């Protein structure tokens, strides 16, 4: 699964899947006919996370209506939403005995509400079946449809995350259908509703240090106090190429800067992804 990453002394090393916990998670995901961003996104942390019994569930199918240049999730015409999916997610969280649950989704621009109804039903089902489990949801921008955002926010997860992915100058090139300022509006709208917000960016796409600092400031200005910063890794030959691999020292420095600027939590490192160690962010 990970042989698309060329490993050398300057690049992050990735563990191969193994162990009972990994196999248990794989079995639960398959049995409940679920998707995970761990698999669809070729996440480099799959072995570690599944090895300790955690996974990030991906709802609304595994076909996305958008075609971001960094992402390996399939683009195309999605199937209709599975009405049993919310309950299946809730059952899986219970089977895995998760203390913290992370849920994300593909973009569903084909649906009138962008999938917001399935989103809120999923959170509510997980809460009902697992009252002690904290929940983080990583949402798309819903084209800043306030009605859809209200539906999602009404389910009251502990954290709502929405990733900027990259700096403003590169956003149109990397995210294509998304908009940097629109993403900031989404984060601010959720923040005003009193829900903790979180965002993440990838490095290695051609951004400058000054642009990274500005992105941090932009997030703080809209009330976002949790940030993740990781290294972009080219998942397939069809995706945009890596322009730079950052050192552990550079990531450490960025973490220090983020905290000094006012972020309550900053997770920065080569293999950091938005849902990595997410239980710490609640």
SULGIVEN-V222210 format. One record per residue. N is the residue number from 1. RES is the residue in one letter. OMEGA is omega in degrees with one decimal (999 if undefined). Layout:
n=N res=RES omega=OMEGA
n=N res=RES omega=OMEGA
This chain:
n=1 res=X omega=-173.2
n=2 res=X omega=-174.1
n=3 res=X omega=175.2
n=4 res=X omega=177.6
n=5 res=X omega=178.3
n=6 res=X omega=-174.4
n=7 res=X omega=170.0
n=8 res=X omega=-172.6
n=9 res=X omega=-177.2
n=10 res=X omega=-174.4
n=11 res=X omega=-178.3
n=12 res=X omega=176.9
n=13 res=X omega=-172.8
n=14 res=X omega=179.4
n=15 res=X omega=176.7
n=16 res=X omega=-178.7
n=17 res=X omega=176.2
n=18 res=X omega=173.0
n=19 res=X omega=-176.6
n=20 res=X omega=-178.5
n=21 res=X omega=177.7
n=22 res=X omega=-178.7
n=23 res=X omega=178.3
n=24 res=X omega=178.9
n=25 res=X omega=179.7
n=26 res=X omega=-179.3
n=27 res=X omega=-179.6
n=28 res=X omega=179.3
n=29 res=X omega=-179.0
n=30 res=X omega=-177.5
n=31 res=X omega=-178.2
n=32 res=X omega=177.4
n=33 res=X omega=-176.5
n=34 res=X omega=174.0
n=35 res=X omega=173.7
n=36 res=X omega=175.5
n=37 res=X omega=176.9
n=38 res=X omega=-179.7
n=39 res=X omega=-175.3
n=40 res=X omega=-179.6
n=41 res=X omega=-178.4
n=42 res=X omega=-176.1
n=43 res=X omega=-179.4
n=44 res=X omega=-178.5
n=45 res=X omega=-176.1
n=46 res=X omega=-177.2
n=47 res=X omega=-178.4
n=48 res=X omega=-175.9
n=49 res=X omega=178.8
n=50 res=X omega=179.2
n=51 res=X omega=176.3
n=52 res=X omega=172.1
n=53 res=X omega=178.4
n=54 res=X omega=178.3
n=55 res=X omega=175.7
n=56 res=X omega=-177.1
n=57 res=X omega=177.7
n=58 res=X omega=-176.9
n=59 res=X omega=177.5
n=60 res=X omega=175.6
n=61 res=X omega=-179.6
n=62 res=X omega=175.7
n=63 res=X omega=-174.5
n=64 res=X omega=178.6
n=65 res=X omega=178.3
n=66 res=X omega=-174.1
n=67 res=X omega=179.2
n=68 res=X omega=-172.2
n=69 res=X omega=-177.5
n=70 res=X omega=-166.0
n=71 res=X omega=-179.8
n=72 res=X omega=176.8
n=73 res=X omega=-177.3
n=74 res=X omega=175.7
n=75 res=X omega=179.1
n=76 res=X omega=178.5
n=77 res=X omega=-176.5
n=78 res=X omega=173.1
n=79 res=X omega=176.0
n=80 res=X omega=179.3
n=81 res=X omega=177.2
n=82 res=X omega=-176.2
n=83 res=X omega=179.0
n=84 res=X omega=-174.3
n=85 res=X omega=179.1
n=86 res=X omega=179.7
n=87 res=X omega=178.8
n=88 res=X omega=176.9
n=89 res=X omega=-179.8
n=90 res=X omega=178.7
n=91 res=X omega=-179.0
n=92 res=X omega=177.1
n=93 res=X omega=179.6
n=94 res=X omega=-179.8
n=95 res=X omega=-179.0
n=96 res=X omega=179.2
n=97 res=X omega=-176.7
n=98 res=X omega=172.6
n=99 res=X omega=178.7
n=100 res=X omega=-176.5
n=101 res=X omega=176.1
n=102 res=X omega=-179.6
n=103 res=X omega=174.3
n=104 res=X omega=178.7
n=105 res=X omega=167.4
n=106 res=X omega=171.3
n=107 res=X omega=178.5
n=108 res=X omega=178.8
n=109 res=X omega=179.6
n=110 res=X omega=-177.7
n=111 res=X omega=-178.7
n=112 res=X omega=-179.3
n=113 res=X omega=-179.9
n=114 res=X omega=-178.2
n=115 res=X omega=-175.9
n=116 res=X omega=-178.6
n=117 res=X omega=177.1
n=118 res=X omega=177.8
n=119 res=X omega=-175.1
n=120 res=X omega=176.7
n=121 res=X omega=-179.9
n=122 res=X omega=179.7
n=123 res=X omega=-178.5
n=124 res=X omega=178.6
n=125 res=X omega=179.1
n=126 res=X omega=178.3
n=127 res=X omega=-177.1
n=128 res=X omega=-177.6
n=129 res=X omega=-174.2
n=130 res=X omega=-173.0
n=131 res=X omega=-179.0
n=132 res=X omega=-176.6
n=133 res=X omega=173.1
n=134 res=X omega=-171.6
n=135 res=X omega=171.3
n=136 res=X omega=176.1
n=137 res=X omega=178.8
n=138 res=X omega=-168.5
n=139 res=X omega=168.8
n=140 res=X omega=-176.3
n=141 res=X omega=-178.6
n=142 res=X omega=-177.2
n=143 res=X omega=-177.4
n=144 res=X omega=173.3
n=145 res=X omega=-174.8
n=146 res=X omega=178.7
n=147 res=X omega=178.6
n=148 res=X omega=178.9
n=149 res=X omega=177.3
n=150 res=X omega=179.7
n=151 res=X omega=-179.6
n=152 res=X omega=-177.3
n=153 res=X omega=-177.3
n=154 res=X omega=179.7
n=155 res=X omega=173.4
n=156 res=X omega=170.7
n=157 res=X omega=-179.2
n=158 res=X omega=179.5
n=159 res=X omega=169.2
n=160 res=X omega=-178.5
n=161 res=X omega=174.0
n=162 res=X omega=-172.6
n=163 res=X omega=170.6
n=164 res=X omega=178.3
n=165 res=X omega=-177.4
n=166 res=X omega=-178.9
n=167 res=X omega=-173.1
n=168 res=X omega=-176.4
n=169 res=X omega=-176.6
n=170 res=X omega=-171.6
n=171 res=X omega=-177.4
n=172 res=X omega=-179.5
n=173 res=X omega=-173.7
n=174 res=X omega=-172.6
n=175 res=X omega=173.6
n=176 res=X omega=-175.4
n=177 res=X omega=-179.1
n=178 res=X omega=179.7
n=179 res=X omega=-177.4
n=180 res=X omega=-177.7
n=181 res=X omega=177.9
n=182 res=X omega=177.3
n=183 res=X omega=176.4
n=184 res=X omega=177.7
n=185 res=X omega=178.8
n=186 res=X omega=-179.8
n=187 res=X omega=-179.7
n=188 res=X omega=-179.9
n=189 res=X omega=178.5
n=190 res=X omega=179.5
n=191 res=X omega=-179.9
n=192 res=X omega=178.5
n=193 res=X omega=175.6
n=194 res=X omega=179.6
n=195 res=X omega=178.1
n=196 res=X omega=-179.1
n=197 res=X omega=-175.7
n=198 res=X omega=177.9
n=199 res=X omega=-179.2
n=200 res=X omega=175.5
n=201 res=X omega=175.4
n=202 res=X omega=176.1
n=203 res=X omega=178.8
n=204 res=X omega=-177.5
n=205 res=X omega=180.0
n=206 res=X omega=-179.8
n=207 res=X omega=175.5
n=208 res=X omega=178.1
n=209 res=X omega=179.0
n=210 res=X omega=179.2
n=211 res=X omega=176.6
n=212 res=X omega=178.9
n=213 res=X omega=179.3
n=214 res=X omega=178.6
n=215 res=X omega=175.3
n=216 res=X omega=-179.4
n=217 res=X omega=179.2
n=218 res=X omega=179.8
n=219 res=X omega=178.6
n=220 res=X omega=-178.7
n=221 res=X omega=178.1
n=222 res=X omega=173.2
n=223 res=X omega=-178.8
n=224 res=X omega=-175.1
n=225 res=X omega=176.8
n=226 res=X omega=-177.4
n=227 res=X omega=171.7
n=228 res=X omega=179.7
n=229 res=X omega=-178.1
n=230 res=X omega=178.8
n=231 res=X omega=173.3
n=232 res=X omega=174.8
n=233 res=X omega=-178.0
n=234 res=X omega=-174.4
n=235 res=X omega=177.8
n=236 res=X omega=-179.7
n=237 res=X omega=179.7
n=238 res=X omega=-178.4
n=239 res=X omega=-178.8
n=240 res=X omega=-175.5
n=241 res=X omega=176.2
n=242 res=X omega=178.6
n=243 res=X omega=-180.0
n=244 res=X omega=171.2
n=245 res=X omega=-178.5
n=246 res=X omega=179.0
n=247 res=X omega=177.6
n=248 res=X omega=178.5
n=249 res=X omega=179.0
n=250 res=X omega=177.8
n=251 res=X omega=178.6
n=252 res=X omega=178.9
n=253 res=X omega=178.9
n=254 res=X omega=177.1
n=255 res=X omega=178.7
n=256 res=X omega=-179.9
n=257 res=X omega=-179.6
n=258 res=X omega=-179.9
n=259 res=X omega=179.5
n=260 res=X omega=178.9
n=261 res=X omega=178.4
n=262 res=X omega=176.1
n=263 res=X omega=178.5
n=264 res=X omega=179.4
n=265 res=X omega=177.8
n=266 res=X omega=178.0
n=267 res=X omega=-174.5
n=268 res=X omega=179.7
n=269 res=X omega=-174.9
n=270 res=X omega=-175.6
n=271 res=X omega=178.9
n=272 res=X omega=172.8
n=273 res=X omega=-171.5
n=274 res=X omega=-178.0
n=275 res=X omega=-179.4
n=276 res=X omega=-177.8
n=277 res=X omega=-175.0
n=278 res=X omega=-179.2
n=279 res=X omega=179.3
n=280 res=X omega=-171.7
n=281 res=X omega=-177.6
n=282 res=X omega=999
